[in-house]
């Protein structure tokens, strides 16, 4: 089926919590985290017109994964992402 595709990728996830000075005074500290993650998923891409396609996919993200087992088999992903896209050909 040419409309179905698989996704495998690598990502660098940079998260920053920057609180206001009032919250810093109340005990909330600013924090930045950097993590490496892998994502696996699948999607579908449907033609809508001559140069237009509608796509949607789901990606399961595993942060700091050590690859001792196959992802998704007895392991829990950290989060998942569902995305939709409208693609235009040039």
N, C-alpha and C positions, 0 to 999 in steps of 0.2 A: 504494500500500500504506500504509494508515494506521498500521501498527505500526512503520514505519521513519521515523527522523527525522535531520536534519542538525544539526550544532553548529558555531557560529562564536562566538568570544568573545575578550575582552581580560582580561588578568590582571596583577596586580602580585605579583611573587615576591620575598619577603623571606626570606633565609637567614642564620642566625646560627650560628657555631661558637664556643661558649663553653667553653674548656678549663679544667681544674682548675689550681690554682696550681702543682702539681708539674709538669704538662705545660708551663705557661707558662715555668717556670724552665728546662725542658729545651729551650726554643727554639720551642715551638708558640705562635703568637700568636692571640689571639681575632680573629675576623673577621665582619663583617656585609656582605652583598651585597644590593643592591636592583636588580631587573631588571624590565623591562616585557616582556610576552610576549603572543602571539596563539595561540589554539588553534582547530583545525579537526578535525572528526570526524563520526562517525555512530553511530547506536545503534538498538536495537530495544526496543519496549515491548509486552509480551504480557499479555493479561488472564488472571488466574488464578482469580478469583472475581468476585462481583458488584461489590465495591468494592476489589478488590486487583489490583495489576498488578506484574509482574516486569520490570525494565528493566536493560539493559546497554549500555555504549557504550565506544568507544575515541576518545581525543583525542590528536592530535599537537600538541606545543607547540614554538613557534619563539620564542626569546628574542632581543630587540633586532633584530627583523627589519626590513629597510629597504624592502620591497615593490618591488624592482626587477624581480622576476619573480613568477610565480604560485607560492604555497607548494606544496611537494610535487612541483614539476616541476624536477628538477635541483638541488633544495636538500635539505639534510639537517635533519631536526628535531632539537632538543636532547634531547628525551625524549618518551615517550608515557605515557599514563595509561589504564588499563583499570578501569572501575568497574561495579559491580553494585548494584542498588537494589531494595528491596521497597516499593512505594507503596500507601498506604491512603487511600481516599476518605472524606471526612466527610459 
